[in-house]
Amino acid sequence: MEEKMENSLEKTGSATLPEERIVLIGGRWAGKSWSGNTILRGERFQYGRVRTTQVEVRHGEVEGRKLTVVDVPGWSSCLSLTDIPEGEKQSFKLYTSKSPPGPHVFLLVLPIDSAFTQEQRTTLEEHMKLLGGQVWRFTMVLFTCGDYLGERTIEQHIESEGEALKWLIGRCGNRYHVFNNKDKANLSQVSVLLEKIDEMMKNNGGASYKTDEQTFQIITEKQKDVTRRAKERQTHAEKQRQQRIKLIPEEKKMIPKLQMILLGSRNVGKTSVGNTILGCHDQESGKRTANSVVKRGFVGETDVTLIDTPGWWKGFPAWDTPEIIKEEIIHSMFLCPPGPHIFLLVIDAHASFHNIHLEAVTSHLELLGEGVWKHTMIVFTRGDWLGAKSIEEFIEGEGEALQCLVDQCENRYHVISNKNANDREQITELMKKITETVAENCWNYFAPDQQLLDCIKEKRKCVKEAALLRQKQVNATRDSAGSRVRLDALKVVLLGQKTFGKSATGNTILCKDVFATCHNEQNREENGVVAGRQVTVIDTPGWWRESSRWTEVLDKEIARGLSLSPSGVHAVLLVVPLIPTFGDPQRVAVKEHMNLFDARIWKHTIVVFTHGDEIADRSVEEHIESEHQSLRWLVDQCENKYHTINNMKRRDMTQVTELFEKIEEMVAGNGGQLFCPAMEETHQRIWEKAHRNQLKIVLKQRLASEFKKRELQLIMGFRQTLQDLLTDIQASPVATKPRFFIGDMTNKKYQVTEYRENDKKGEEEKLQAKISREIKKLDEEIMKSPTLQSSMDILVPDLAADSPAQFWSLSDQNIPNSNFDKVLGWLSKLHVSTNGDNQLTVNFSETSGYRSVPSLDSGSIIND
């Protein structure tokens, strides 16, 4: 969700000001601090390998101007706004308040020695939105590393870099300047910059950017509340820790042998944590952990066995994780018999943590068995990025999801700065906390269920057998395809879901960056000579996983991509990643979109698996056989035509050449025919698909509204019961029978309290008052009901059978009305009632050919 903030302008004087207030913003390692020193002509900010972790303000006089320069922490170019901690986003909004009453200019620092990509543009744009739309009139681009230009001008650099950089310069009103921070003797570069700032201030009428006062107050209050709650958590955590310490006898202050397992999502620093604990100084390879790895060493006098496990994709629950990764995580417990003392759950302290991340963590840890949380401690990495902020402030500022996780671990957490691996004090403290946790668990190991290991062994045996059989089938199919003829020209089209790596695959095939790896909504065709062949690649828009986001416009654009080559295409490359898992939702999406074309398309389709490095030392056949049956369905549909690509190894031309050879074999097997869809039939299928989706939507609306109606009826019925009870109490001041009331309706928990015959009048009045309050609450809830607000009408649009185009706004008015329109008219008058079990049912007429619909999720109608 886009975050917006209003801002205002404050007049500060004439066009030529004695004071100029400058805020340096940009990505990490862009040269902001160095540029601040160049502007102030002195070593005022730390720079080099020292990262700016908190806002810094410096003052100075330069060429008759009083300058205030604010250096703020840089953002990560690989993180979207949703990946950034909440506290960091709030602080970014308040950086402008460090130069009161507001900055005259934002210098957006960009290094010339690195490309400004479309992804970086997105990151930059999201950050600028935090400051409001008017921030651009106060922004100037400051290029650093000017020495990299050589003989070229900055204008030539801008024009050659691509659309993203040209967009940025245009957004800043063509205001830019170049610094060579290494050439400190060149004072003119600062003089020219200040003159450009003077001109911009003049054009802005001497106005300065000012943070909206209301926004400032809201964020300030939030930060105060976070600080208060952080202190409370710190106090509570310390009390819990003291209780654990009491459980440790003097002779067990040091554990002679300790077994631990590292868990967490990818790229959070698990391997770095393991190396820091064991004091390993070997340079990390940067490769992903594909299998559980056992490491041993001594920490002090403690013999430590540490198992590093493969990480799951951040934000993806266990059911989206490939089976092999889940097996490796479970198998890790059996690599340190009789079991681990502790699980170290690694969380990045410089990234957001929302409900999706909590669900991911919870679902993966619960694979290990019951009681795992008692043996789990959170280790926060990248503690150096916290700056002056405590870990408790990060926990409280990030939101309920992280707080819930920390509570689940009973405040067992620790912070590590992997960059300060030589700081053994942080490891000593961690070992103390681990010892306290082991003591709390009565010094017991976490005992894994042996049946889990038996199941893994049996499954791996079956997978290997099935993989060998599939490999034989593939070889037999390729042998029977006929002799391959090398083609001088190849035309391929890329299909697939968004984020599956289509565009990156196109770049790998053409050996150059021509397709933007961000969401594209239009087809793009590119050409190149690769492996002695003239190759044409058509990249189509990716479809969404969720059917609710499918549109007729997008389907037509995808279909148009296959018609860009009038003679047809040699191959349809259906791109699918090896991770996350390919399950039922992905299968439905693929089937729906492939069905837009005639069945011949499967004969011309090859599945291209991306993320080829994910399978490590396993074969792709083993991956196919171990995964969800939906993946095997897909491969079978393509008659075992598949290929694996690692887009991170663009220089490995063998993977591209092998793909070309497989395409040529497929073309030979198809008798040299190319695939060219019949567009008229394709558009008819697109139109019908749009109508089917609307049928599902309308049916869901019908059933959802009936649920709302029934809920309202229950509330109103209960309100009447309370009203009758209140009337009885008021009519009989001295009742002879027990009386009851039901409280806390908001939580739907019914608490029954009996009042005896000798209750006093005061208690009687309290009872009446409580019942009256409950009735008032119900009245408020009833008034909020959308069903009541619509006068109890069913919230379904009037779907007249003779006006489908008005409801869908279908672009093609020439398509004649079909049976879909009749069904919609019938559906709008559908009767929804309840059965004997008080469940909602849809009553169809006996002659309709349909019976009741059991599933709300699919919204499908089951035909008898």
Sequence and secondary structure as in RCSB ss.txt:
>XXXX:A:sequence
MEEKMENSLEKTGSATLPEERIVLIGGRWAGKSWSGNTILRGERFQYGRVRTTQVEVRHGEVEGRKLTVVDVPGW
SSCLSLTDIPEGEKQSFKLYTSKSPPGPHVFLLVLPIDSAFTQEQRTTLEEHMKLLGGQVWRFTMVLFTCGDYLG
ERTIEQHIESEGEALKWLIGRCGNRYHVFNNKDKANLSQVSVLLEKIDEMMKNNGGASYKTDEQTFQIITEKQKD
VTRRAKERQTHAEKQRQQRIKLIPEEKKMIPKLQMILLGSRNVGKTSVGNTILGCHDQESGKRTANSVVKRGFVG
ETDVTLIDTPGWWKGFPAWDTPEIIKEEIIHSMFLCPPGPHIFLLVIDAHASFHNIHLEAVTSHLELLGEGVWKH
TMIVFTRGDWLGAKSIEEFIEGEGEALQCLVDQCENRYHVISNKNANDREQITELMKKITETVAENCWNYFAPDQ
QLLDCIKEKRKCVKEAALLRQKQVNATRDSAGSRVRLDALKVVLLGQKTFGKSATGNTILCKDVFATCHNEQNRE
ENGVVAGRQVTVIDTPGWWRESSRWTEVLDKEIARGLSLSPSGVHAVLLVVPLIPTFGDPQRVAVKEHMNLFDAR
IWKHTIVVFTHGDEIADRSVEEHIESEHQSLRWLVDQCENKYHTINNMKRRDMTQVTELFEKIEEMVAGNGGQLF
CPAMEETHQRIWEKAHRNQLKIVLKQRLASEFKKRELQLIMGFRQTLQDLLTDIQASPVATKPRFFIGDMTNKKY
QVTEYRENDKKGEEEKLQAKISREIKKLDEEIMKSPTLQSSMDILVPDLAADSPAQFWSLSDQNIPNSNFDKVLG
WLSKLHVSTNGDNQLTVNFSETSGYRSVPSLDSGSIIND
>XXXX:A:secstr
      EEEEE SSSS SEEEEEEEEBTTSSHHHHHHHHHTS  S  SS    S EEEEEEETTEEEEEEE   B
 TT  GGGS HHHHHHHHHGGGGSTT  SEEEEEEETTS   HHHHHHHHHHHHHT GGGGGGEEEEEE GGGGT
TS HHHHHHHH HHHHHHHHHTTT EEE  TT TT THHHHHHHHHHHHHHHHTTTEEEEE HHHHHHHHHHHHH
HHHHHHHHHHHHHHHHHHHHTT  GGGSS SEEEEEEEEBTTS HHHHHHHHHT  S        S EEEEEEET
TEEEEEEE   B TT  GGGS HHHHHHHHHGGGGSTT  SEEEEEEETTS   HHHHHHHHHHHGGG TTGGGG
EEEEEE GGGGTT  HHHHHHHH HHHHHHHHHTTT EEE  GGGTT THHHHHHHHHHHHHHHHTTT      H
HHHHHHHHHHHHHHHHHHHHHHHHHHHHHHT      SEEEEEEEEBTTSSHHHHHHHHHTS  S SS   S EE
EEEEETTEEEEEEE   B SSGGG  HHHHHHHHHHHTSSTT BSEEEEEEESSS   HHHHHHHHHHHTTS GG
GGGGEEEEEE GGGGTTS HHHHHHHS HHHHHHHHHTTT EEE  TT TT THHHHHHHHHHHHHHHHTTT  B
   HHHHHHHHHHHHHHHHHHHHHHHHHHHHHHHHHHHHHHHHHHHHHHHHHHHHH SS SS B     GGGT  
    B TT  HHHHHHHHHHHHHHHHHHHHHHHH HHHHTTT        TT HHHHH  S TTS   HHHHHHH
HHHT EEEE TTS EEEE  TTSSB     TTT    B 
